[in-house]
Amino acid sequence: MHCDQPEVLRVRGQLRHVLNQVAKAIKPLRQNQPLVNLILSGHSHCLEHIRTLETGHADSHLDWIVCGGSGASLRRQRRAGAQIIE
C-alpha cells in the first residue's frame, strides 16, 4: 500500500546499498544465488511474501516474509494486485 512513498523508497534504497556492500565484502556468489536464504521481519498489520527477481544488485532473488497481525484479522494491503514491479 505504501510502496511508492518517498520514505519507503529511501529505506529500500538504503537496504539495497547495505546488501551491495555485504556482497562486495564476501566471496562472489554463483549466478542467481541469493545473498541470504530467507529474511523474516514483522509489521503490525500485514502478511506478505516478497520474492525479488534479478535487480542487478545484491537484493536479487531474495525471499522475504513479513509476518504481522499478532493474531488479529489481517487487512488487504493493495487493491491493485499482488505484484509490484520496481
A tleap script that builds the chain and sets N, CA, C and O, in Angstrom:
source leaprc.protein.ff14SB
mol = sequence {
  NMET HIE CYS ASP GLN PRO GLU VAL LEU ARG
  VAL ARG GLY GLN LEU ARG HIE VAL LEU ASN
  GLN VAL ALA LYS ALA ILE LYS PRO LEU ARG
  GLN ASN GLN PRO LEU VAL ASN LEU ILE LEU
  SER GLY HIE SER HIE CYS LEU GLU HIE ILE
  ARG THR LEU GLU THR GLY HIE ALA ASP SER
  HIE LEU ASP TRP ILE VAL CYS GLY GLY SER
  GLY ALA SER LEU ARG ARG GLN ARG ARG ALA
  GLY ALA GLN ILE ILE CGLU
}
set mol.1.N position { 0.814 -1.184 0.000 }
set mol.1.CA position { 0.000 0.000 0.000 }
set mol.1.C position { 0.864 1.258 0.000 }
set mol.1.O position { 0.485 2.271 -0.588 }
set mol.2.N position { 2.013 1.200 0.649 }
set mol.2.CA position { 2.878 2.375 0.760 }
set mol.2.C position { 4.117 2.280 -0.125 }
set mol.2.O position { 5.071 3.033 0.071 }
set mol.3.N position { 4.118 1.373 -1.088 }
set mol.3.CA position { 5.331 1.034 -1.826 }
set mol.3.C position { 5.918 2.179 -2.640 }
set mol.3.O position { 7.101 2.140 -2.978 }
set mol.4.N position { 5.133 3.188 -2.962 }
set mol.4.CA position { 5.680 4.282 -3.775 }
set mol.4.C position { 5.903 5.570 -2.984 }
set mol.4.O position { 6.179 6.619 -3.566 }
set mol.5.N position { 5.783 5.490 -1.659 }
set mol.5.CA position { 6.014 6.679 -0.844 }
set mol.5.C position { 7.512 6.936 -0.718 }
set mol.5.O position { 8.296 5.990 -0.644 }
set mol.6.N position { 7.921 8.216 -0.694 }
set mol.6.CA position { 9.348 8.555 -0.669 }
set mol.6.C position { 10.124 7.908 0.474 }
set mol.6.O position { 11.252 7.461 0.266 }
set mol.7.N position { 9.550 7.846 1.672 }
set mol.7.CA position { 10.293 7.257 2.790 }
set mol.7.C position { 10.480 5.753 2.609 }
set mol.7.O position { 11.495 5.206 3.043 }
set mol.8.N position { 9.532 5.080 1.982 }
set mol.8.CA position { 9.666 3.651 1.701 }
set mol.8.C position { 10.750 3.433 0.644 }
set mol.8.O position { 11.557 2.512 0.761 }
set mol.9.N position { 10.765 4.273 -0.375 }
set mol.9.CA position { 11.790 4.168 -1.415 }
set mol.9.C position { 13.180 4.436 -0.850 }
set mol.9.O position { 14.146 3.803 -1.274 }
set mol.10.N position { 13.299 5.366 0.101 }
set mol.10.CA position { 14.600 5.631 0.729 }
set mol.10.C position { 15.068 4.438 1.548 }
set mol.10.O position { 16.245 4.083 1.497 }
set mol.11.N position { 14.167 3.812 2.304 }
set mol.11.CA position { 14.536 2.625 3.088 }
set mol.11.C position { 14.973 1.505 2.155 }
set mol.11.O position { 15.977 0.837 2.401 }
set mol.12.N position { 14.214 1.303 1.086 }
set mol.12.CA position { 14.564 0.259 0.114 }
set mol.12.C position { 15.923 0.536 -0.521 }
set mol.12.O position { 16.722 -0.383 -0.700 }
set mol.13.N position { 16.186 1.783 -0.860 }
set mol.13.CA position { 17.478 2.151 -1.436 }
set mol.13.C position { 18.624 1.930 -0.463 }
set mol.13.O position { 19.699 1.474 -0.855 }
set mol.14.N position { 18.396 2.255 0.812 }
set mol.14.CA position { 19.435 2.051 1.830 }
set mol.14.C position { 19.700 0.563 2.039 }
set mol.14.O position { 20.850 0.145 2.169 }
set mol.15.N position { 18.633 -0.235 2.071 }
set mol.15.CA position { 18.799 -1.683 2.214 }
set mol.15.C position { 19.577 -2.247 1.034 }
set mol.15.O position { 20.456 -3.090 1.216 }
set mol.16.N position { 19.264 -1.792 -0.168 }
set mol.16.CA position { 19.991 -2.244 -1.357 }
set mol.16.C position { 21.474 -1.887 -1.238 }
set mol.16.O position { 22.338 -2.699 -1.567 }
set mol.17.N position { 21.766 -0.677 -0.769 }
set mol.17.CA position { 23.154 -0.238 -0.596 }
set mol.17.C position { 23.881 -1.140 0.408 }
set mol.17.O position { 25.012 -1.555 0.156 }
set mol.18.N position { 23.250 -1.443 1.532 }
set mol.18.CA position { 23.869 -2.306 2.546 }
set mol.18.C position { 24.132 -3.696 1.986 }
set mol.18.O position { 25.217 -4.244 2.182 }
set mol.19.N position { 23.160 -4.273 1.294 }
set mol.19.CA position { 23.353 -5.605 0.726 }
set mol.19.C position { 24.448 -5.604 -0.339 }
set mol.19.O position { 25.202 -6.571 -0.443 }
set mol.20.N position { 24.546 -4.541 -1.127 }
set mol.20.CA position { 25.633 -4.436 -2.109 }
set mol.20.C position { 26.989 -4.407 -1.416 }
set mol.20.O position { 27.940 -5.026 -1.895 }
set mol.21.N position { 27.091 -3.690 -0.285 }
set mol.21.CA position { 28.347 -3.626 0.452 }
set mol.21.C position { 28.711 -4.994 1.035 }
set mol.21.O position { 29.878 -5.385 1.021 }
set mol.22.N position { 27.720 -5.714 1.542 }
set mol.22.CA position { 27.967 -7.062 2.068 }
set mol.22.C position { 28.455 -7.974 0.949 }
set mol.22.O position { 29.399 -8.740 1.141 }
set mol.23.N position { 27.822 -7.897 -0.214 }
set mol.23.CA position { 28.217 -8.736 -1.349 }
set mol.23.C position { 29.657 -8.458 -1.767 }
set mol.23.O position { 30.374 -9.378 -2.159 }
set mol.24.N position { 30.085 -7.207 -1.690 }
set mol.24.CA position { 31.468 -6.868 -2.037 }
set mol.24.C position { 32.455 -7.434 -1.020 }
set mol.24.O position { 33.585 -7.776 -1.371 }
set mol.25.N position { 32.027 -7.532 0.242 }
set mol.25.CA position { 32.914 -7.970 1.319 }
set mol.25.C position { 33.100 -9.482 1.377 }
set mol.25.O position { 34.061 -9.964 1.977 }
set mol.26.N position { 32.202 -10.226 0.765 }
set mol.26.CA position { 32.320 -11.683 0.792 }
set mol.26.C position { 32.636 -12.190 -0.606 }
set mol.26.O position { 32.586 -11.435 -1.577 }
set mol.27.N position { 32.961 -13.469 -0.699 }
set mol.27.CA position { 33.328 -14.022 -1.996 }
set mol.27.C position { 32.145 -13.972 -2.958 }
set mol.27.O position { 30.996 -13.963 -2.517 }
set mol.28.N position { 32.400 -13.941 -4.238 }
set mol.28.CA position { 31.318 -13.880 -5.224 }
set mol.28.C position { 30.397 -15.090 -5.117 }
set mol.28.O position { 30.840 -16.204 -4.840 }
set mol.29.N position { 29.122 -14.850 -5.340 }
set mol.29.CA position { 28.126 -15.912 -5.312 }
set mol.29.C position { 27.914 -16.469 -6.712 }
set mol.29.O position { 28.203 -15.804 -7.707 }
set mol.30.N position { 27.409 -17.689 -6.777 }
set mol.30.CA position { 27.029 -18.250 -8.069 }
set mol.30.C position { 25.884 -17.427 -8.642 }
set mol.30.O position { 25.141 -16.788 -7.896 }
set mol.31.N position { 25.744 -17.439 -9.931 }
set mol.31.CA position { 24.670 -16.689 -10.593 }
set mol.31.C position { 23.316 -17.127 -10.039 }
set mol.31.O position { 23.057 -18.320 -9.879 }
set mol.32.N position { 22.471 -16.169 -9.754 }
set mol.32.CA position { 21.119 -16.366 -9.231 }
set mol.32.C position { 21.082 -16.945 -7.824 }
set mol.32.O position { 20.018 -17.354 -7.360 }
set mol.33.N position { 22.224 -16.990 -7.134 }
set mol.33.CA position { 22.220 -17.431 -5.745 }
set mol.33.C position { 22.000 -16.202 -4.870 }
set mol.33.O position { 22.744 -15.228 -4.986 }
set mol.34.N position { 20.995 -16.227 -4.000 }
set mol.34.CA position { 20.735 -15.054 -3.175 }
set mol.34.C position { 21.825 -14.841 -2.134 }
set mol.34.O position { 22.504 -15.783 -1.728 }
set mol.35.N position { 21.980 -13.612 -1.716 }
set mol.35.CA position { 22.958 -13.262 -0.691 }
set mol.35.C position { 22.596 -13.909 0.638 }
set mol.35.O position { 23.482 -14.321 1.387 }
set mol.36.N position { 21.319 -14.002 0.936 }
set mol.36.CA position { 20.822 -14.684 2.133 }
set mol.36.C position { 19.704 -15.624 1.705 }
set mol.36.O position { 19.083 -15.423 0.661 }
set mol.37.N position { 19.444 -16.658 2.516 }
set mol.37.CA position { 18.418 -17.638 2.160 }
set mol.37.C position { 17.002 -17.156 2.439 }
set mol.37.O position { 16.089 -17.439 1.664 }
set mol.38.N position { 16.810 -16.437 3.527 }
set mol.38.CA position { 15.476 -16.002 3.905 }
set mol.38.C position { 15.588 -14.808 4.834 }
set mol.38.O position { 16.455 -14.765 5.707 }
set mol.39.N position { 14.706 -13.841 4.640 }
set mol.39.CA position { 14.623 -12.686 5.526 }
set mol.39.C position { 13.256 -12.738 6.194 }
set mol.39.O position { 12.233 -12.858 5.519 }
set mol.40.N position { 13.241 -12.647 7.515 }
set mol.40.CA position { 11.997 -12.598 8.274 }
set mol.40.C position { 11.908 -11.252 8.961 }
set mol.40.O position { 12.870 -10.799 9.581 }
set mol.41.N position { 10.761 -10.615 8.853 }
set mol.41.CA position { 10.554 -9.366 9.573 }
set mol.41.C position { 9.092 -9.267 9.949 }
set mol.41.O position { 8.272 -10.067 9.497 }
set mol.42.N position { 8.767 -8.300 10.765 }
set mol.42.CA position { 7.401 -8.139 11.218 }
set mol.42.C position { 6.866 -6.764 10.879 }
set mol.42.O position { 7.609 -5.815 10.629 }
set mol.43.N position { 5.551 -6.698 10.883 }
set mol.43.CA position { 4.848 -5.437 10.681 }
set mol.43.C position { 3.491 -5.584 11.366 }
set mol.43.O position { 2.999 -6.701 11.528 }
set mol.44.N position { 2.903 -4.506 11.756 }
set mol.44.CA position { 1.741 -4.569 12.633 }
set mol.44.C position { 0.468 -5.105 11.988 }
set mol.44.O position { -0.388 -5.616 12.710 }
set mol.45.N position { 0.297 -5.020 10.691 }
set mol.45.CA position { -0.997 -5.386 10.125 }
set mol.45.C position { -0.931 -6.063 8.762 }
set mol.45.O position { -1.893 -5.990 7.998 }
set mol.46.N position { 0.161 -6.708 8.446 }
set mol.46.CA position { 0.197 -7.341 7.132 }
set mol.46.C position { 0.957 -8.659 7.176 }
set mol.46.O position { 1.778 -8.898 8.063 }
set mol.47.N position { 0.664 -9.498 6.204 }
set mol.47.CA position { 1.391 -10.738 5.974 }
set mol.47.C position { 1.748 -10.740 4.498 }
set mol.47.O position { 0.866 -10.707 3.640 }
set mol.48.N position { 3.040 -10.780 4.203 }
set mol.48.CA position { 3.486 -10.721 2.814 }
set mol.48.C position { 4.603 -11.724 2.570 }
set mol.48.O position { 5.388 -12.028 3.468 }
set mol.49.N position { 4.663 -12.227 1.360 }
set mol.49.CA position { 5.823 -12.972 0.882 }
set mol.49.C position { 6.354 -12.183 -0.306 }
set mol.49.O position { 5.699 -12.081 -1.342 }
set mol.50.N position { 7.522 -11.639 -0.146 }
set mol.50.CA position { 8.145 -10.845 -1.197 }
set mol.50.C position { 9.255 -11.675 -1.808 }
set mol.50.O position { 10.116 -12.182 -1.089 }
set mol.51.N position { 9.251 -11.819 -3.107 }
set mol.51.CA position { 10.313 -12.529 -3.822 }
set mol.51.C position { 10.842 -11.575 -4.886 }
set mol.51.O position { 10.122 -11.192 -5.808 }
set mol.52.N position { 12.104 -11.199 -4.744 }
set mol.52.CA position { 12.674 -10.295 -5.735 }
set mol.52.C position { 13.198 -11.084 -6.920 }
set mol.52.O position { 13.597 -12.241 -6.789 }
set mol.53.N position { 13.189 -10.452 -8.053 }
set mol.53.CA position { 13.739 -11.039 -9.269 }
set mol.53.C position { 15.145 -10.488 -9.464 }
set mol.53.O position { 15.743 -9.985 -8.513 }
set mol.54.N position { 15.674 -10.570 -10.654 }
set mol.54.CA position { 17.005 -10.022 -10.949 }
set mol.54.C position { 16.913 -8.497 -10.934 }
set mol.54.O position { 16.226 -7.902 -11.765 }
set mol.55.N position { 17.603 -7.875 -9.991 }
set mol.55.CA position { 17.577 -6.417 -9.875 }
set mol.55.C position { 18.871 -5.776 -10.352 }
set mol.55.O position { 18.947 -4.558 -10.515 }
set mol.56.N position { 19.896 -6.609 -10.575 }
set mol.56.CA position { 21.205 -6.067 -10.912 }
set mol.56.C position { 21.983 -5.671 -9.664 }
set mol.56.O position { 23.056 -5.074 -9.759 }
set mol.57.N position { 21.443 -6.003 -8.498 }
set mol.57.CA position { 22.072 -5.670 -7.223 }
set mol.57.C position { 22.063 -6.901 -6.329 }
set mol.57.O position { 21.567 -7.959 -6.717 }
set mol.58.N position { 22.615 -6.754 -5.130 }
set mol.58.CA position { 22.684 -7.873 -4.186 }
set mol.58.C position { 21.328 -8.216 -3.579 }
set mol.58.O position { 21.224 -9.184 -2.826 }
set mol.59.N position { 20.296 -7.449 -3.886 }
set mol.59.CA position { 18.953 -7.784 -3.395 }
set mol.59.C position { 18.172 -8.638 -4.399 }
set mol.59.O position { 16.947 -8.726 -4.320 }
set mol.60.N position { 18.872 -9.257 -5.329 }
set mol.60.CA position { 18.240 -10.149 -6.316 }
set mol.60.C position { 17.909 -11.494 -5.693 }
set mol.60.O position { 18.645 -11.998 -4.845 }
set mol.61.N position { 16.801 -12.066 -6.120 }
set mol.61.CA position { 16.423 -13.446 -5.789 }
set mol.61.C position { 16.279 -13.687 -4.294 }
set mol.61.O position { 16.644 -14.755 -3.802 }
set mol.62.N position { 15.750 -12.705 -3.565 }
set mol.62.CA position { 15.530 -12.849 -2.129 }
set mol.62.C position { 14.094 -13.266 -1.836 }
set mol.62.O position { 13.160 -12.851 -2.521 }
set mol.63.N position { 13.937 -14.085 -0.818 }
set mol.63.CA position { 12.624 -14.399 -0.265 }
set mol.63.C position { 12.512 -13.682 1.070 }
set mol.63.O position { 13.366 -13.837 1.942 }
set mol.64.N position { 11.466 -12.906 1.221 }
set mol.64.CA position { 11.290 -12.064 2.394 }
set mol.64.C position { 9.881 -12.301 2.922 }
set mol.64.O position { 8.905 -12.064 2.211 }
set mol.65.N position { 9.771 -12.765 4.154 }
set mol.65.CA position { 8.478 -12.980 4.785 }
set mol.65.C position { 8.259 -11.863 5.798 }
set mol.65.O position { 9.059 -11.679 6.715 }
set mol.66.N position { 7.182 -11.129 5.628 }
set mol.66.CA position { 6.766 -10.099 6.580 }
set mol.66.C position { 5.556 -10.667 7.289 }
set mol.66.O position { 4.500 -10.849 6.684 }
set mol.67.N position { 5.711 -10.949 8.577 }
set mol.67.CA position { 4.612 -11.565 9.322 }
set mol.67.C position { 4.047 -10.557 10.308 }
set mol.67.O position { 4.791 -9.890 11.026 }
set mol.68.N position { 2.762 -10.456 10.333 }
set mol.68.CA position { 2.126 -9.489 11.218 }
set mol.68.C position { 0.738 -9.916 11.590 }
set mol.68.O position { 0.305 -11.021 11.264 }
set mol.69.N position { 0.047 -9.050 12.266 }
set mol.69.CA position { -1.322 -9.302 12.655 }
set mol.69.C position { -1.475 -9.655 14.116 }
set mol.69.O position { -2.526 -9.404 14.705 }
set mol.70.N position { -0.449 -10.230 14.710 }
set mol.70.CA position { -0.480 -10.599 16.135 }
set mol.70.C position { -1.750 -11.351 16.499 }
set mol.70.O position { -2.304 -11.160 17.582 }
set mol.71.N position { -2.206 -12.200 15.599 }
set mol.71.CA position { -3.402 -12.985 15.860 }
set mol.71.C position { -4.685 -12.294 15.450 }
set mol.71.O position { -5.751 -12.910 15.473 }
set mol.72.N position { -4.606 -11.031 15.075 }
set mol.72.CA position { -5.793 -10.297 14.665 }
set mol.72.C position { -6.065 -10.522 13.175 }
set mol.72.O position { -5.215 -11.034 12.446 }
set mol.73.N position { -7.215 -10.146 12.757 }
set mol.73.CA position { -7.570 -10.231 11.348 }
set mol.73.C position { -6.657 -9.326 10.528 }
set mol.73.O position { -6.409 -8.183 10.913 }
set mol.74.N position { -6.158 -9.824 9.406 }
set mol.74.CA position { -5.277 -9.040 8.549 }
set mol.74.C position { -6.105 -8.359 7.473 }
set mol.74.O position { -7.092 -8.916 6.992 }
set mol.75.N position { -5.702 -7.159 7.099 }
set mol.75.CA position { -6.440 -6.446 6.066 }
set mol.75.C position { -5.683 -6.486 4.752 }
set mol.75.O position { -4.458 -6.605 4.732 }
set mol.76.N position { -6.416 -6.388 3.661 }
set mol.76.CA position { -5.811 -6.357 2.335 }
set mol.76.C position { -4.935 -5.108 2.230 }
set mol.76.O position { -5.356 -4.017 2.614 }
set mol.77.N position { -3.730 -5.268 1.716 }
set mol.77.CA position { -2.771 -4.174 1.662 }
set mol.77.C position { -2.811 -3.397 0.358 }
set mol.77.O position { -2.521 -2.201 0.330 }
set mol.78.N position { -3.166 -4.069 -0.707 }
set mol.78.CA position { -3.021 -3.438 -2.015 }
set mol.78.C position { -4.150 -3.883 -2.931 }
set mol.78.O position { -4.274 -5.074 -3.215 }
set mol.79.N position { -4.956 -2.975 -3.388 }
set mol.79.CA position { -6.089 -3.322 -4.246 }
set mol.79.C position { -5.669 -3.502 -5.702 }
set mol.79.O position { -6.413 -4.088 -6.488 }
set mol.80.N position { -4.488 -3.010 -6.072 }
set mol.80.CA position { -4.055 -3.010 -7.469 }
set mol.80.C position { -3.458 -4.337 -7.914 }
set mol.80.O position { -2.991 -4.437 -9.048 }
set mol.81.N position { -3.456 -5.348 -7.072 }
set mol.81.CA position { -2.897 -6.638 -7.455 }
set mol.81.C position { -1.743 -7.035 -6.568 }
set mol.81.O position { -1.246 -6.234 -5.776 }
set mol.82.N position { -1.321 -8.271 -6.703 }
set mol.82.CA position { -0.320 -8.830 -5.812 }
set mol.82.C position { 1.120 -8.517 -6.231 }
set mol.82.O position { 2.022 -8.602 -5.398 }
set mol.83.N position { 1.357 -8.164 -7.475 }
set mol.83.CA position { 2.722 -7.933 -7.941 }
set mol.83.C position { 3.041 -6.462 -8.001 }
set mol.83.O position { 2.239 -5.650 -8.464 }
set mol.84.N position { 4.236 -6.125 -7.523 }
set mol.84.CA position { 4.737 -4.755 -7.599 }
set mol.84.C position { 6.025 -4.804 -8.402 }
set mol.84.O position { 6.949 -5.540 -8.054 }
set mol.85.N position { 6.091 -4.047 -9.446 }
set mol.85.CA position { 7.278 -4.001 -10.293 }
set mol.85.C position { 8.001 -2.695 -10.015 }
set mol.85.O position { 7.409 -1.619 -10.097 }
set mol.86.N position { 9.296 -2.792 -9.684 }
set mol.86.CA position { 10.091 -1.599 -9.395 }
set mol.86.C position { 10.341 -0.832 -10.671 }
set mol.86.O position { 10.995 0.211 -10.647 }
savepdb mol mol.pdb
quit
